[in-house]
Amino acid sequence: MSCPICANDTDPKFRPFCSRRCADVDLAKWLGGGYAIPSDDPEDMEEAADAILSALEAGEDGSKPH
């Protein structure tokens, strides 16, 4: 098995990576959003949040509006 970052042989201590450095590079990609799937519509989250807030304000969830 080869390291997914640099393609060197893996080290059992850092598997599936070859070193601490490659493991840290991978972690940085995750934390920085490097593995995120791009969206065609970046406003999806905002639209969903607005819809939920509107429903709550209208009392559509069965509770009274605030």
Residue frames as qw, qx, qy, qz and C-alpha x, y, z in Angstrom:
[[0.000, 0.890, 0.455, 0.000, 0.00, 0.00, 0.00],
 [0.442, 0.263, -0.010, 0.858, 1.29, 3.46, -0.82],
 [0.111, -0.446, -0.388, 0.799, 0.83, 6.74, 1.03],
 [0.301, 0.752, 0.575, 0.113, -2.15, 8.69, -0.39],
 [0.058, -0.945, 0.011, 0.322, -0.21, 11.95, -0.08],
 [0.001, 0.778, -0.536, -0.328, 3.25, 11.20, -1.53],
 [0.891, 0.312, -0.248, -0.218, 2.94, 7.61, -2.85],
 [0.134, 0.521, -0.807, 0.244, 5.87, 6.30, -0.73],
 [0.554, -0.175, -0.814, 0.026, 5.52, 2.99, 1.10],
 [0.523, -0.707, -0.093, -0.468, 3.40, 3.25, 4.22],
 [0.164, 0.323, -0.761, 0.539, 4.78, 2.96, 7.73],
 [0.459, -0.424, -0.780, -0.041, 2.67, 0.77, 10.05],
 [0.267, -0.348, -0.478, 0.761, 3.07, 3.43, 12.74],
 [0.156, 0.374, 0.031, -0.914, 1.34, 6.07, 10.56],
 [0.136, 0.222, 0.884, 0.387, -0.83, 3.85, 8.36],
 [0.812, 0.442, 0.332, 0.186, -2.16, 4.64, 5.78],
 [0.217, 0.955, -0.197, 0.035, 0.54, 7.33, 5.57],
 [0.801, 0.288, -0.333, 0.405, 4.30, 7.04, 5.37],
 [0.403, 0.082, -0.404, 0.817, 5.10, 9.63, 8.03],
 [0.116, -0.627, -0.527, 0.562, 3.69, 12.08, 10.56],
 [0.013, -0.344, 0.226, 0.912, 4.23, 14.84, 7.98],
 [0.207, -0.132, -0.734, -0.633, 1.94, 13.22, 5.41],
 [0.236, -0.537, -0.796, 0.150, -0.66, 12.51, 8.10],
 [0.118, -0.579, -0.272, 0.759, -0.54, 16.19, 9.08],
 [0.067, 0.149, -0.473, -0.866, -0.82, 17.29, 5.43],
 [0.232, -0.355, -0.840, -0.338, -3.95, 15.14, 5.10],
 [0.223, -0.611, -0.625, 0.431, -5.42, 16.55, 8.32],
 [0.064, -0.427, 0.028, 0.901, -4.77, 20.10, 7.10],
 [0.145, -0.089, -0.671, -0.721, -6.63, 19.30, 3.86],
 [0.265, -0.528, -0.806, -0.029, -9.64, 18.08, 5.87],
 [0.233, -0.623, -0.420, 0.617, -9.62, 21.07, 8.20],
 [0.050, -0.379, 0.218, 0.898, -9.14, 23.54, 5.35],
 [0.640, 0.506, 0.299, -0.495, -12.00, 22.13, 3.28],
 [0.094, 0.515, -0.701, -0.484, -9.70, 20.64, 0.66],
 [0.068, 0.070, 0.985, 0.143, -11.80, 17.48, 0.46],
 [0.396, 0.443, 0.449, -0.667, -15.15, 19.29, 0.25],
 [0.392, 0.405, 0.736, 0.375, -17.40, 18.51, -2.68],
 [0.011, -0.103, 0.112, 0.988, -17.98, 21.71, -4.65],
 [0.277, 0.593, 0.698, -0.291, -21.54, 22.96, -4.94],
 [0.249, 0.432, 0.486, 0.718, -23.10, 24.69, -7.92],
 [0.263, -0.764, -0.274, -0.521, -25.30, 26.72, -5.57],
 [0.388, 0.134, -0.598, 0.689, -23.38, 28.07, -2.57],
 [0.332, -0.291, 0.168, -0.881, -26.55, 29.61, -1.16],
 [0.629, -0.228, -0.706, -0.231, -28.16, 26.23, -0.34],
 [0.428, -0.236, -0.680, 0.547, -27.30, 26.45, 3.36],
 [0.063, 0.083, 0.197, -0.975, -28.61, 30.00, 3.66],
 [0.512, -0.129, -0.429, -0.733, -31.86, 29.11, 1.88],
 [0.606, -0.258, -0.752, 0.025, -32.41, 26.09, 4.14],
 [0.279, -0.210, -0.549, 0.759, -31.76, 28.18, 7.26],
 [0.239, 0.004, -0.042, -0.970, -34.16, 30.89, 6.04],
 [0.581, -0.199, -0.612, -0.499, -36.86, 28.28, 5.35],
 [0.520, -0.282, -0.738, 0.324, -36.52, 26.83, 8.84],
 [0.108, -0.169, -0.354, 0.913, -36.67, 30.27, 10.45],
 [0.381, -0.078, -0.289, -0.875, -39.74, 31.19, 8.39],
 [0.608, -0.263, -0.715, -0.226, -41.47, 27.96, 9.39],
 [0.410, -0.270, -0.651, 0.579, -40.68, 28.55, 13.05],
 [0.059, 0.099, 0.140, -0.983, -41.94, 32.13, 12.90],
 [0.516, -0.101, -0.416, -0.742, -45.16, 30.97, 11.21],
 [0.595, -0.226, 0.576, -0.513, -45.68, 28.27, 13.85],
 [0.775, 0.282, -0.422, -0.378, -45.57, 25.48, 11.28],
 [0.373, 0.271, -0.858, 0.224, -43.68, 23.21, 13.65],
 [0.575, -0.482, -0.656, -0.084, -46.60, 23.02, 16.06],
 [0.435, -0.411, -0.415, 0.685, -45.16, 25.46, 18.56],
 [0.054, 0.945, 0.291, -0.140, -46.08, 29.06, 19.12],
 [0.537, 0.615, -0.062, 0.575, -43.96, 31.73, 17.40],
 [0.541, -0.316, -0.352, 0.695, -41.58, 33.69, 19.60]]
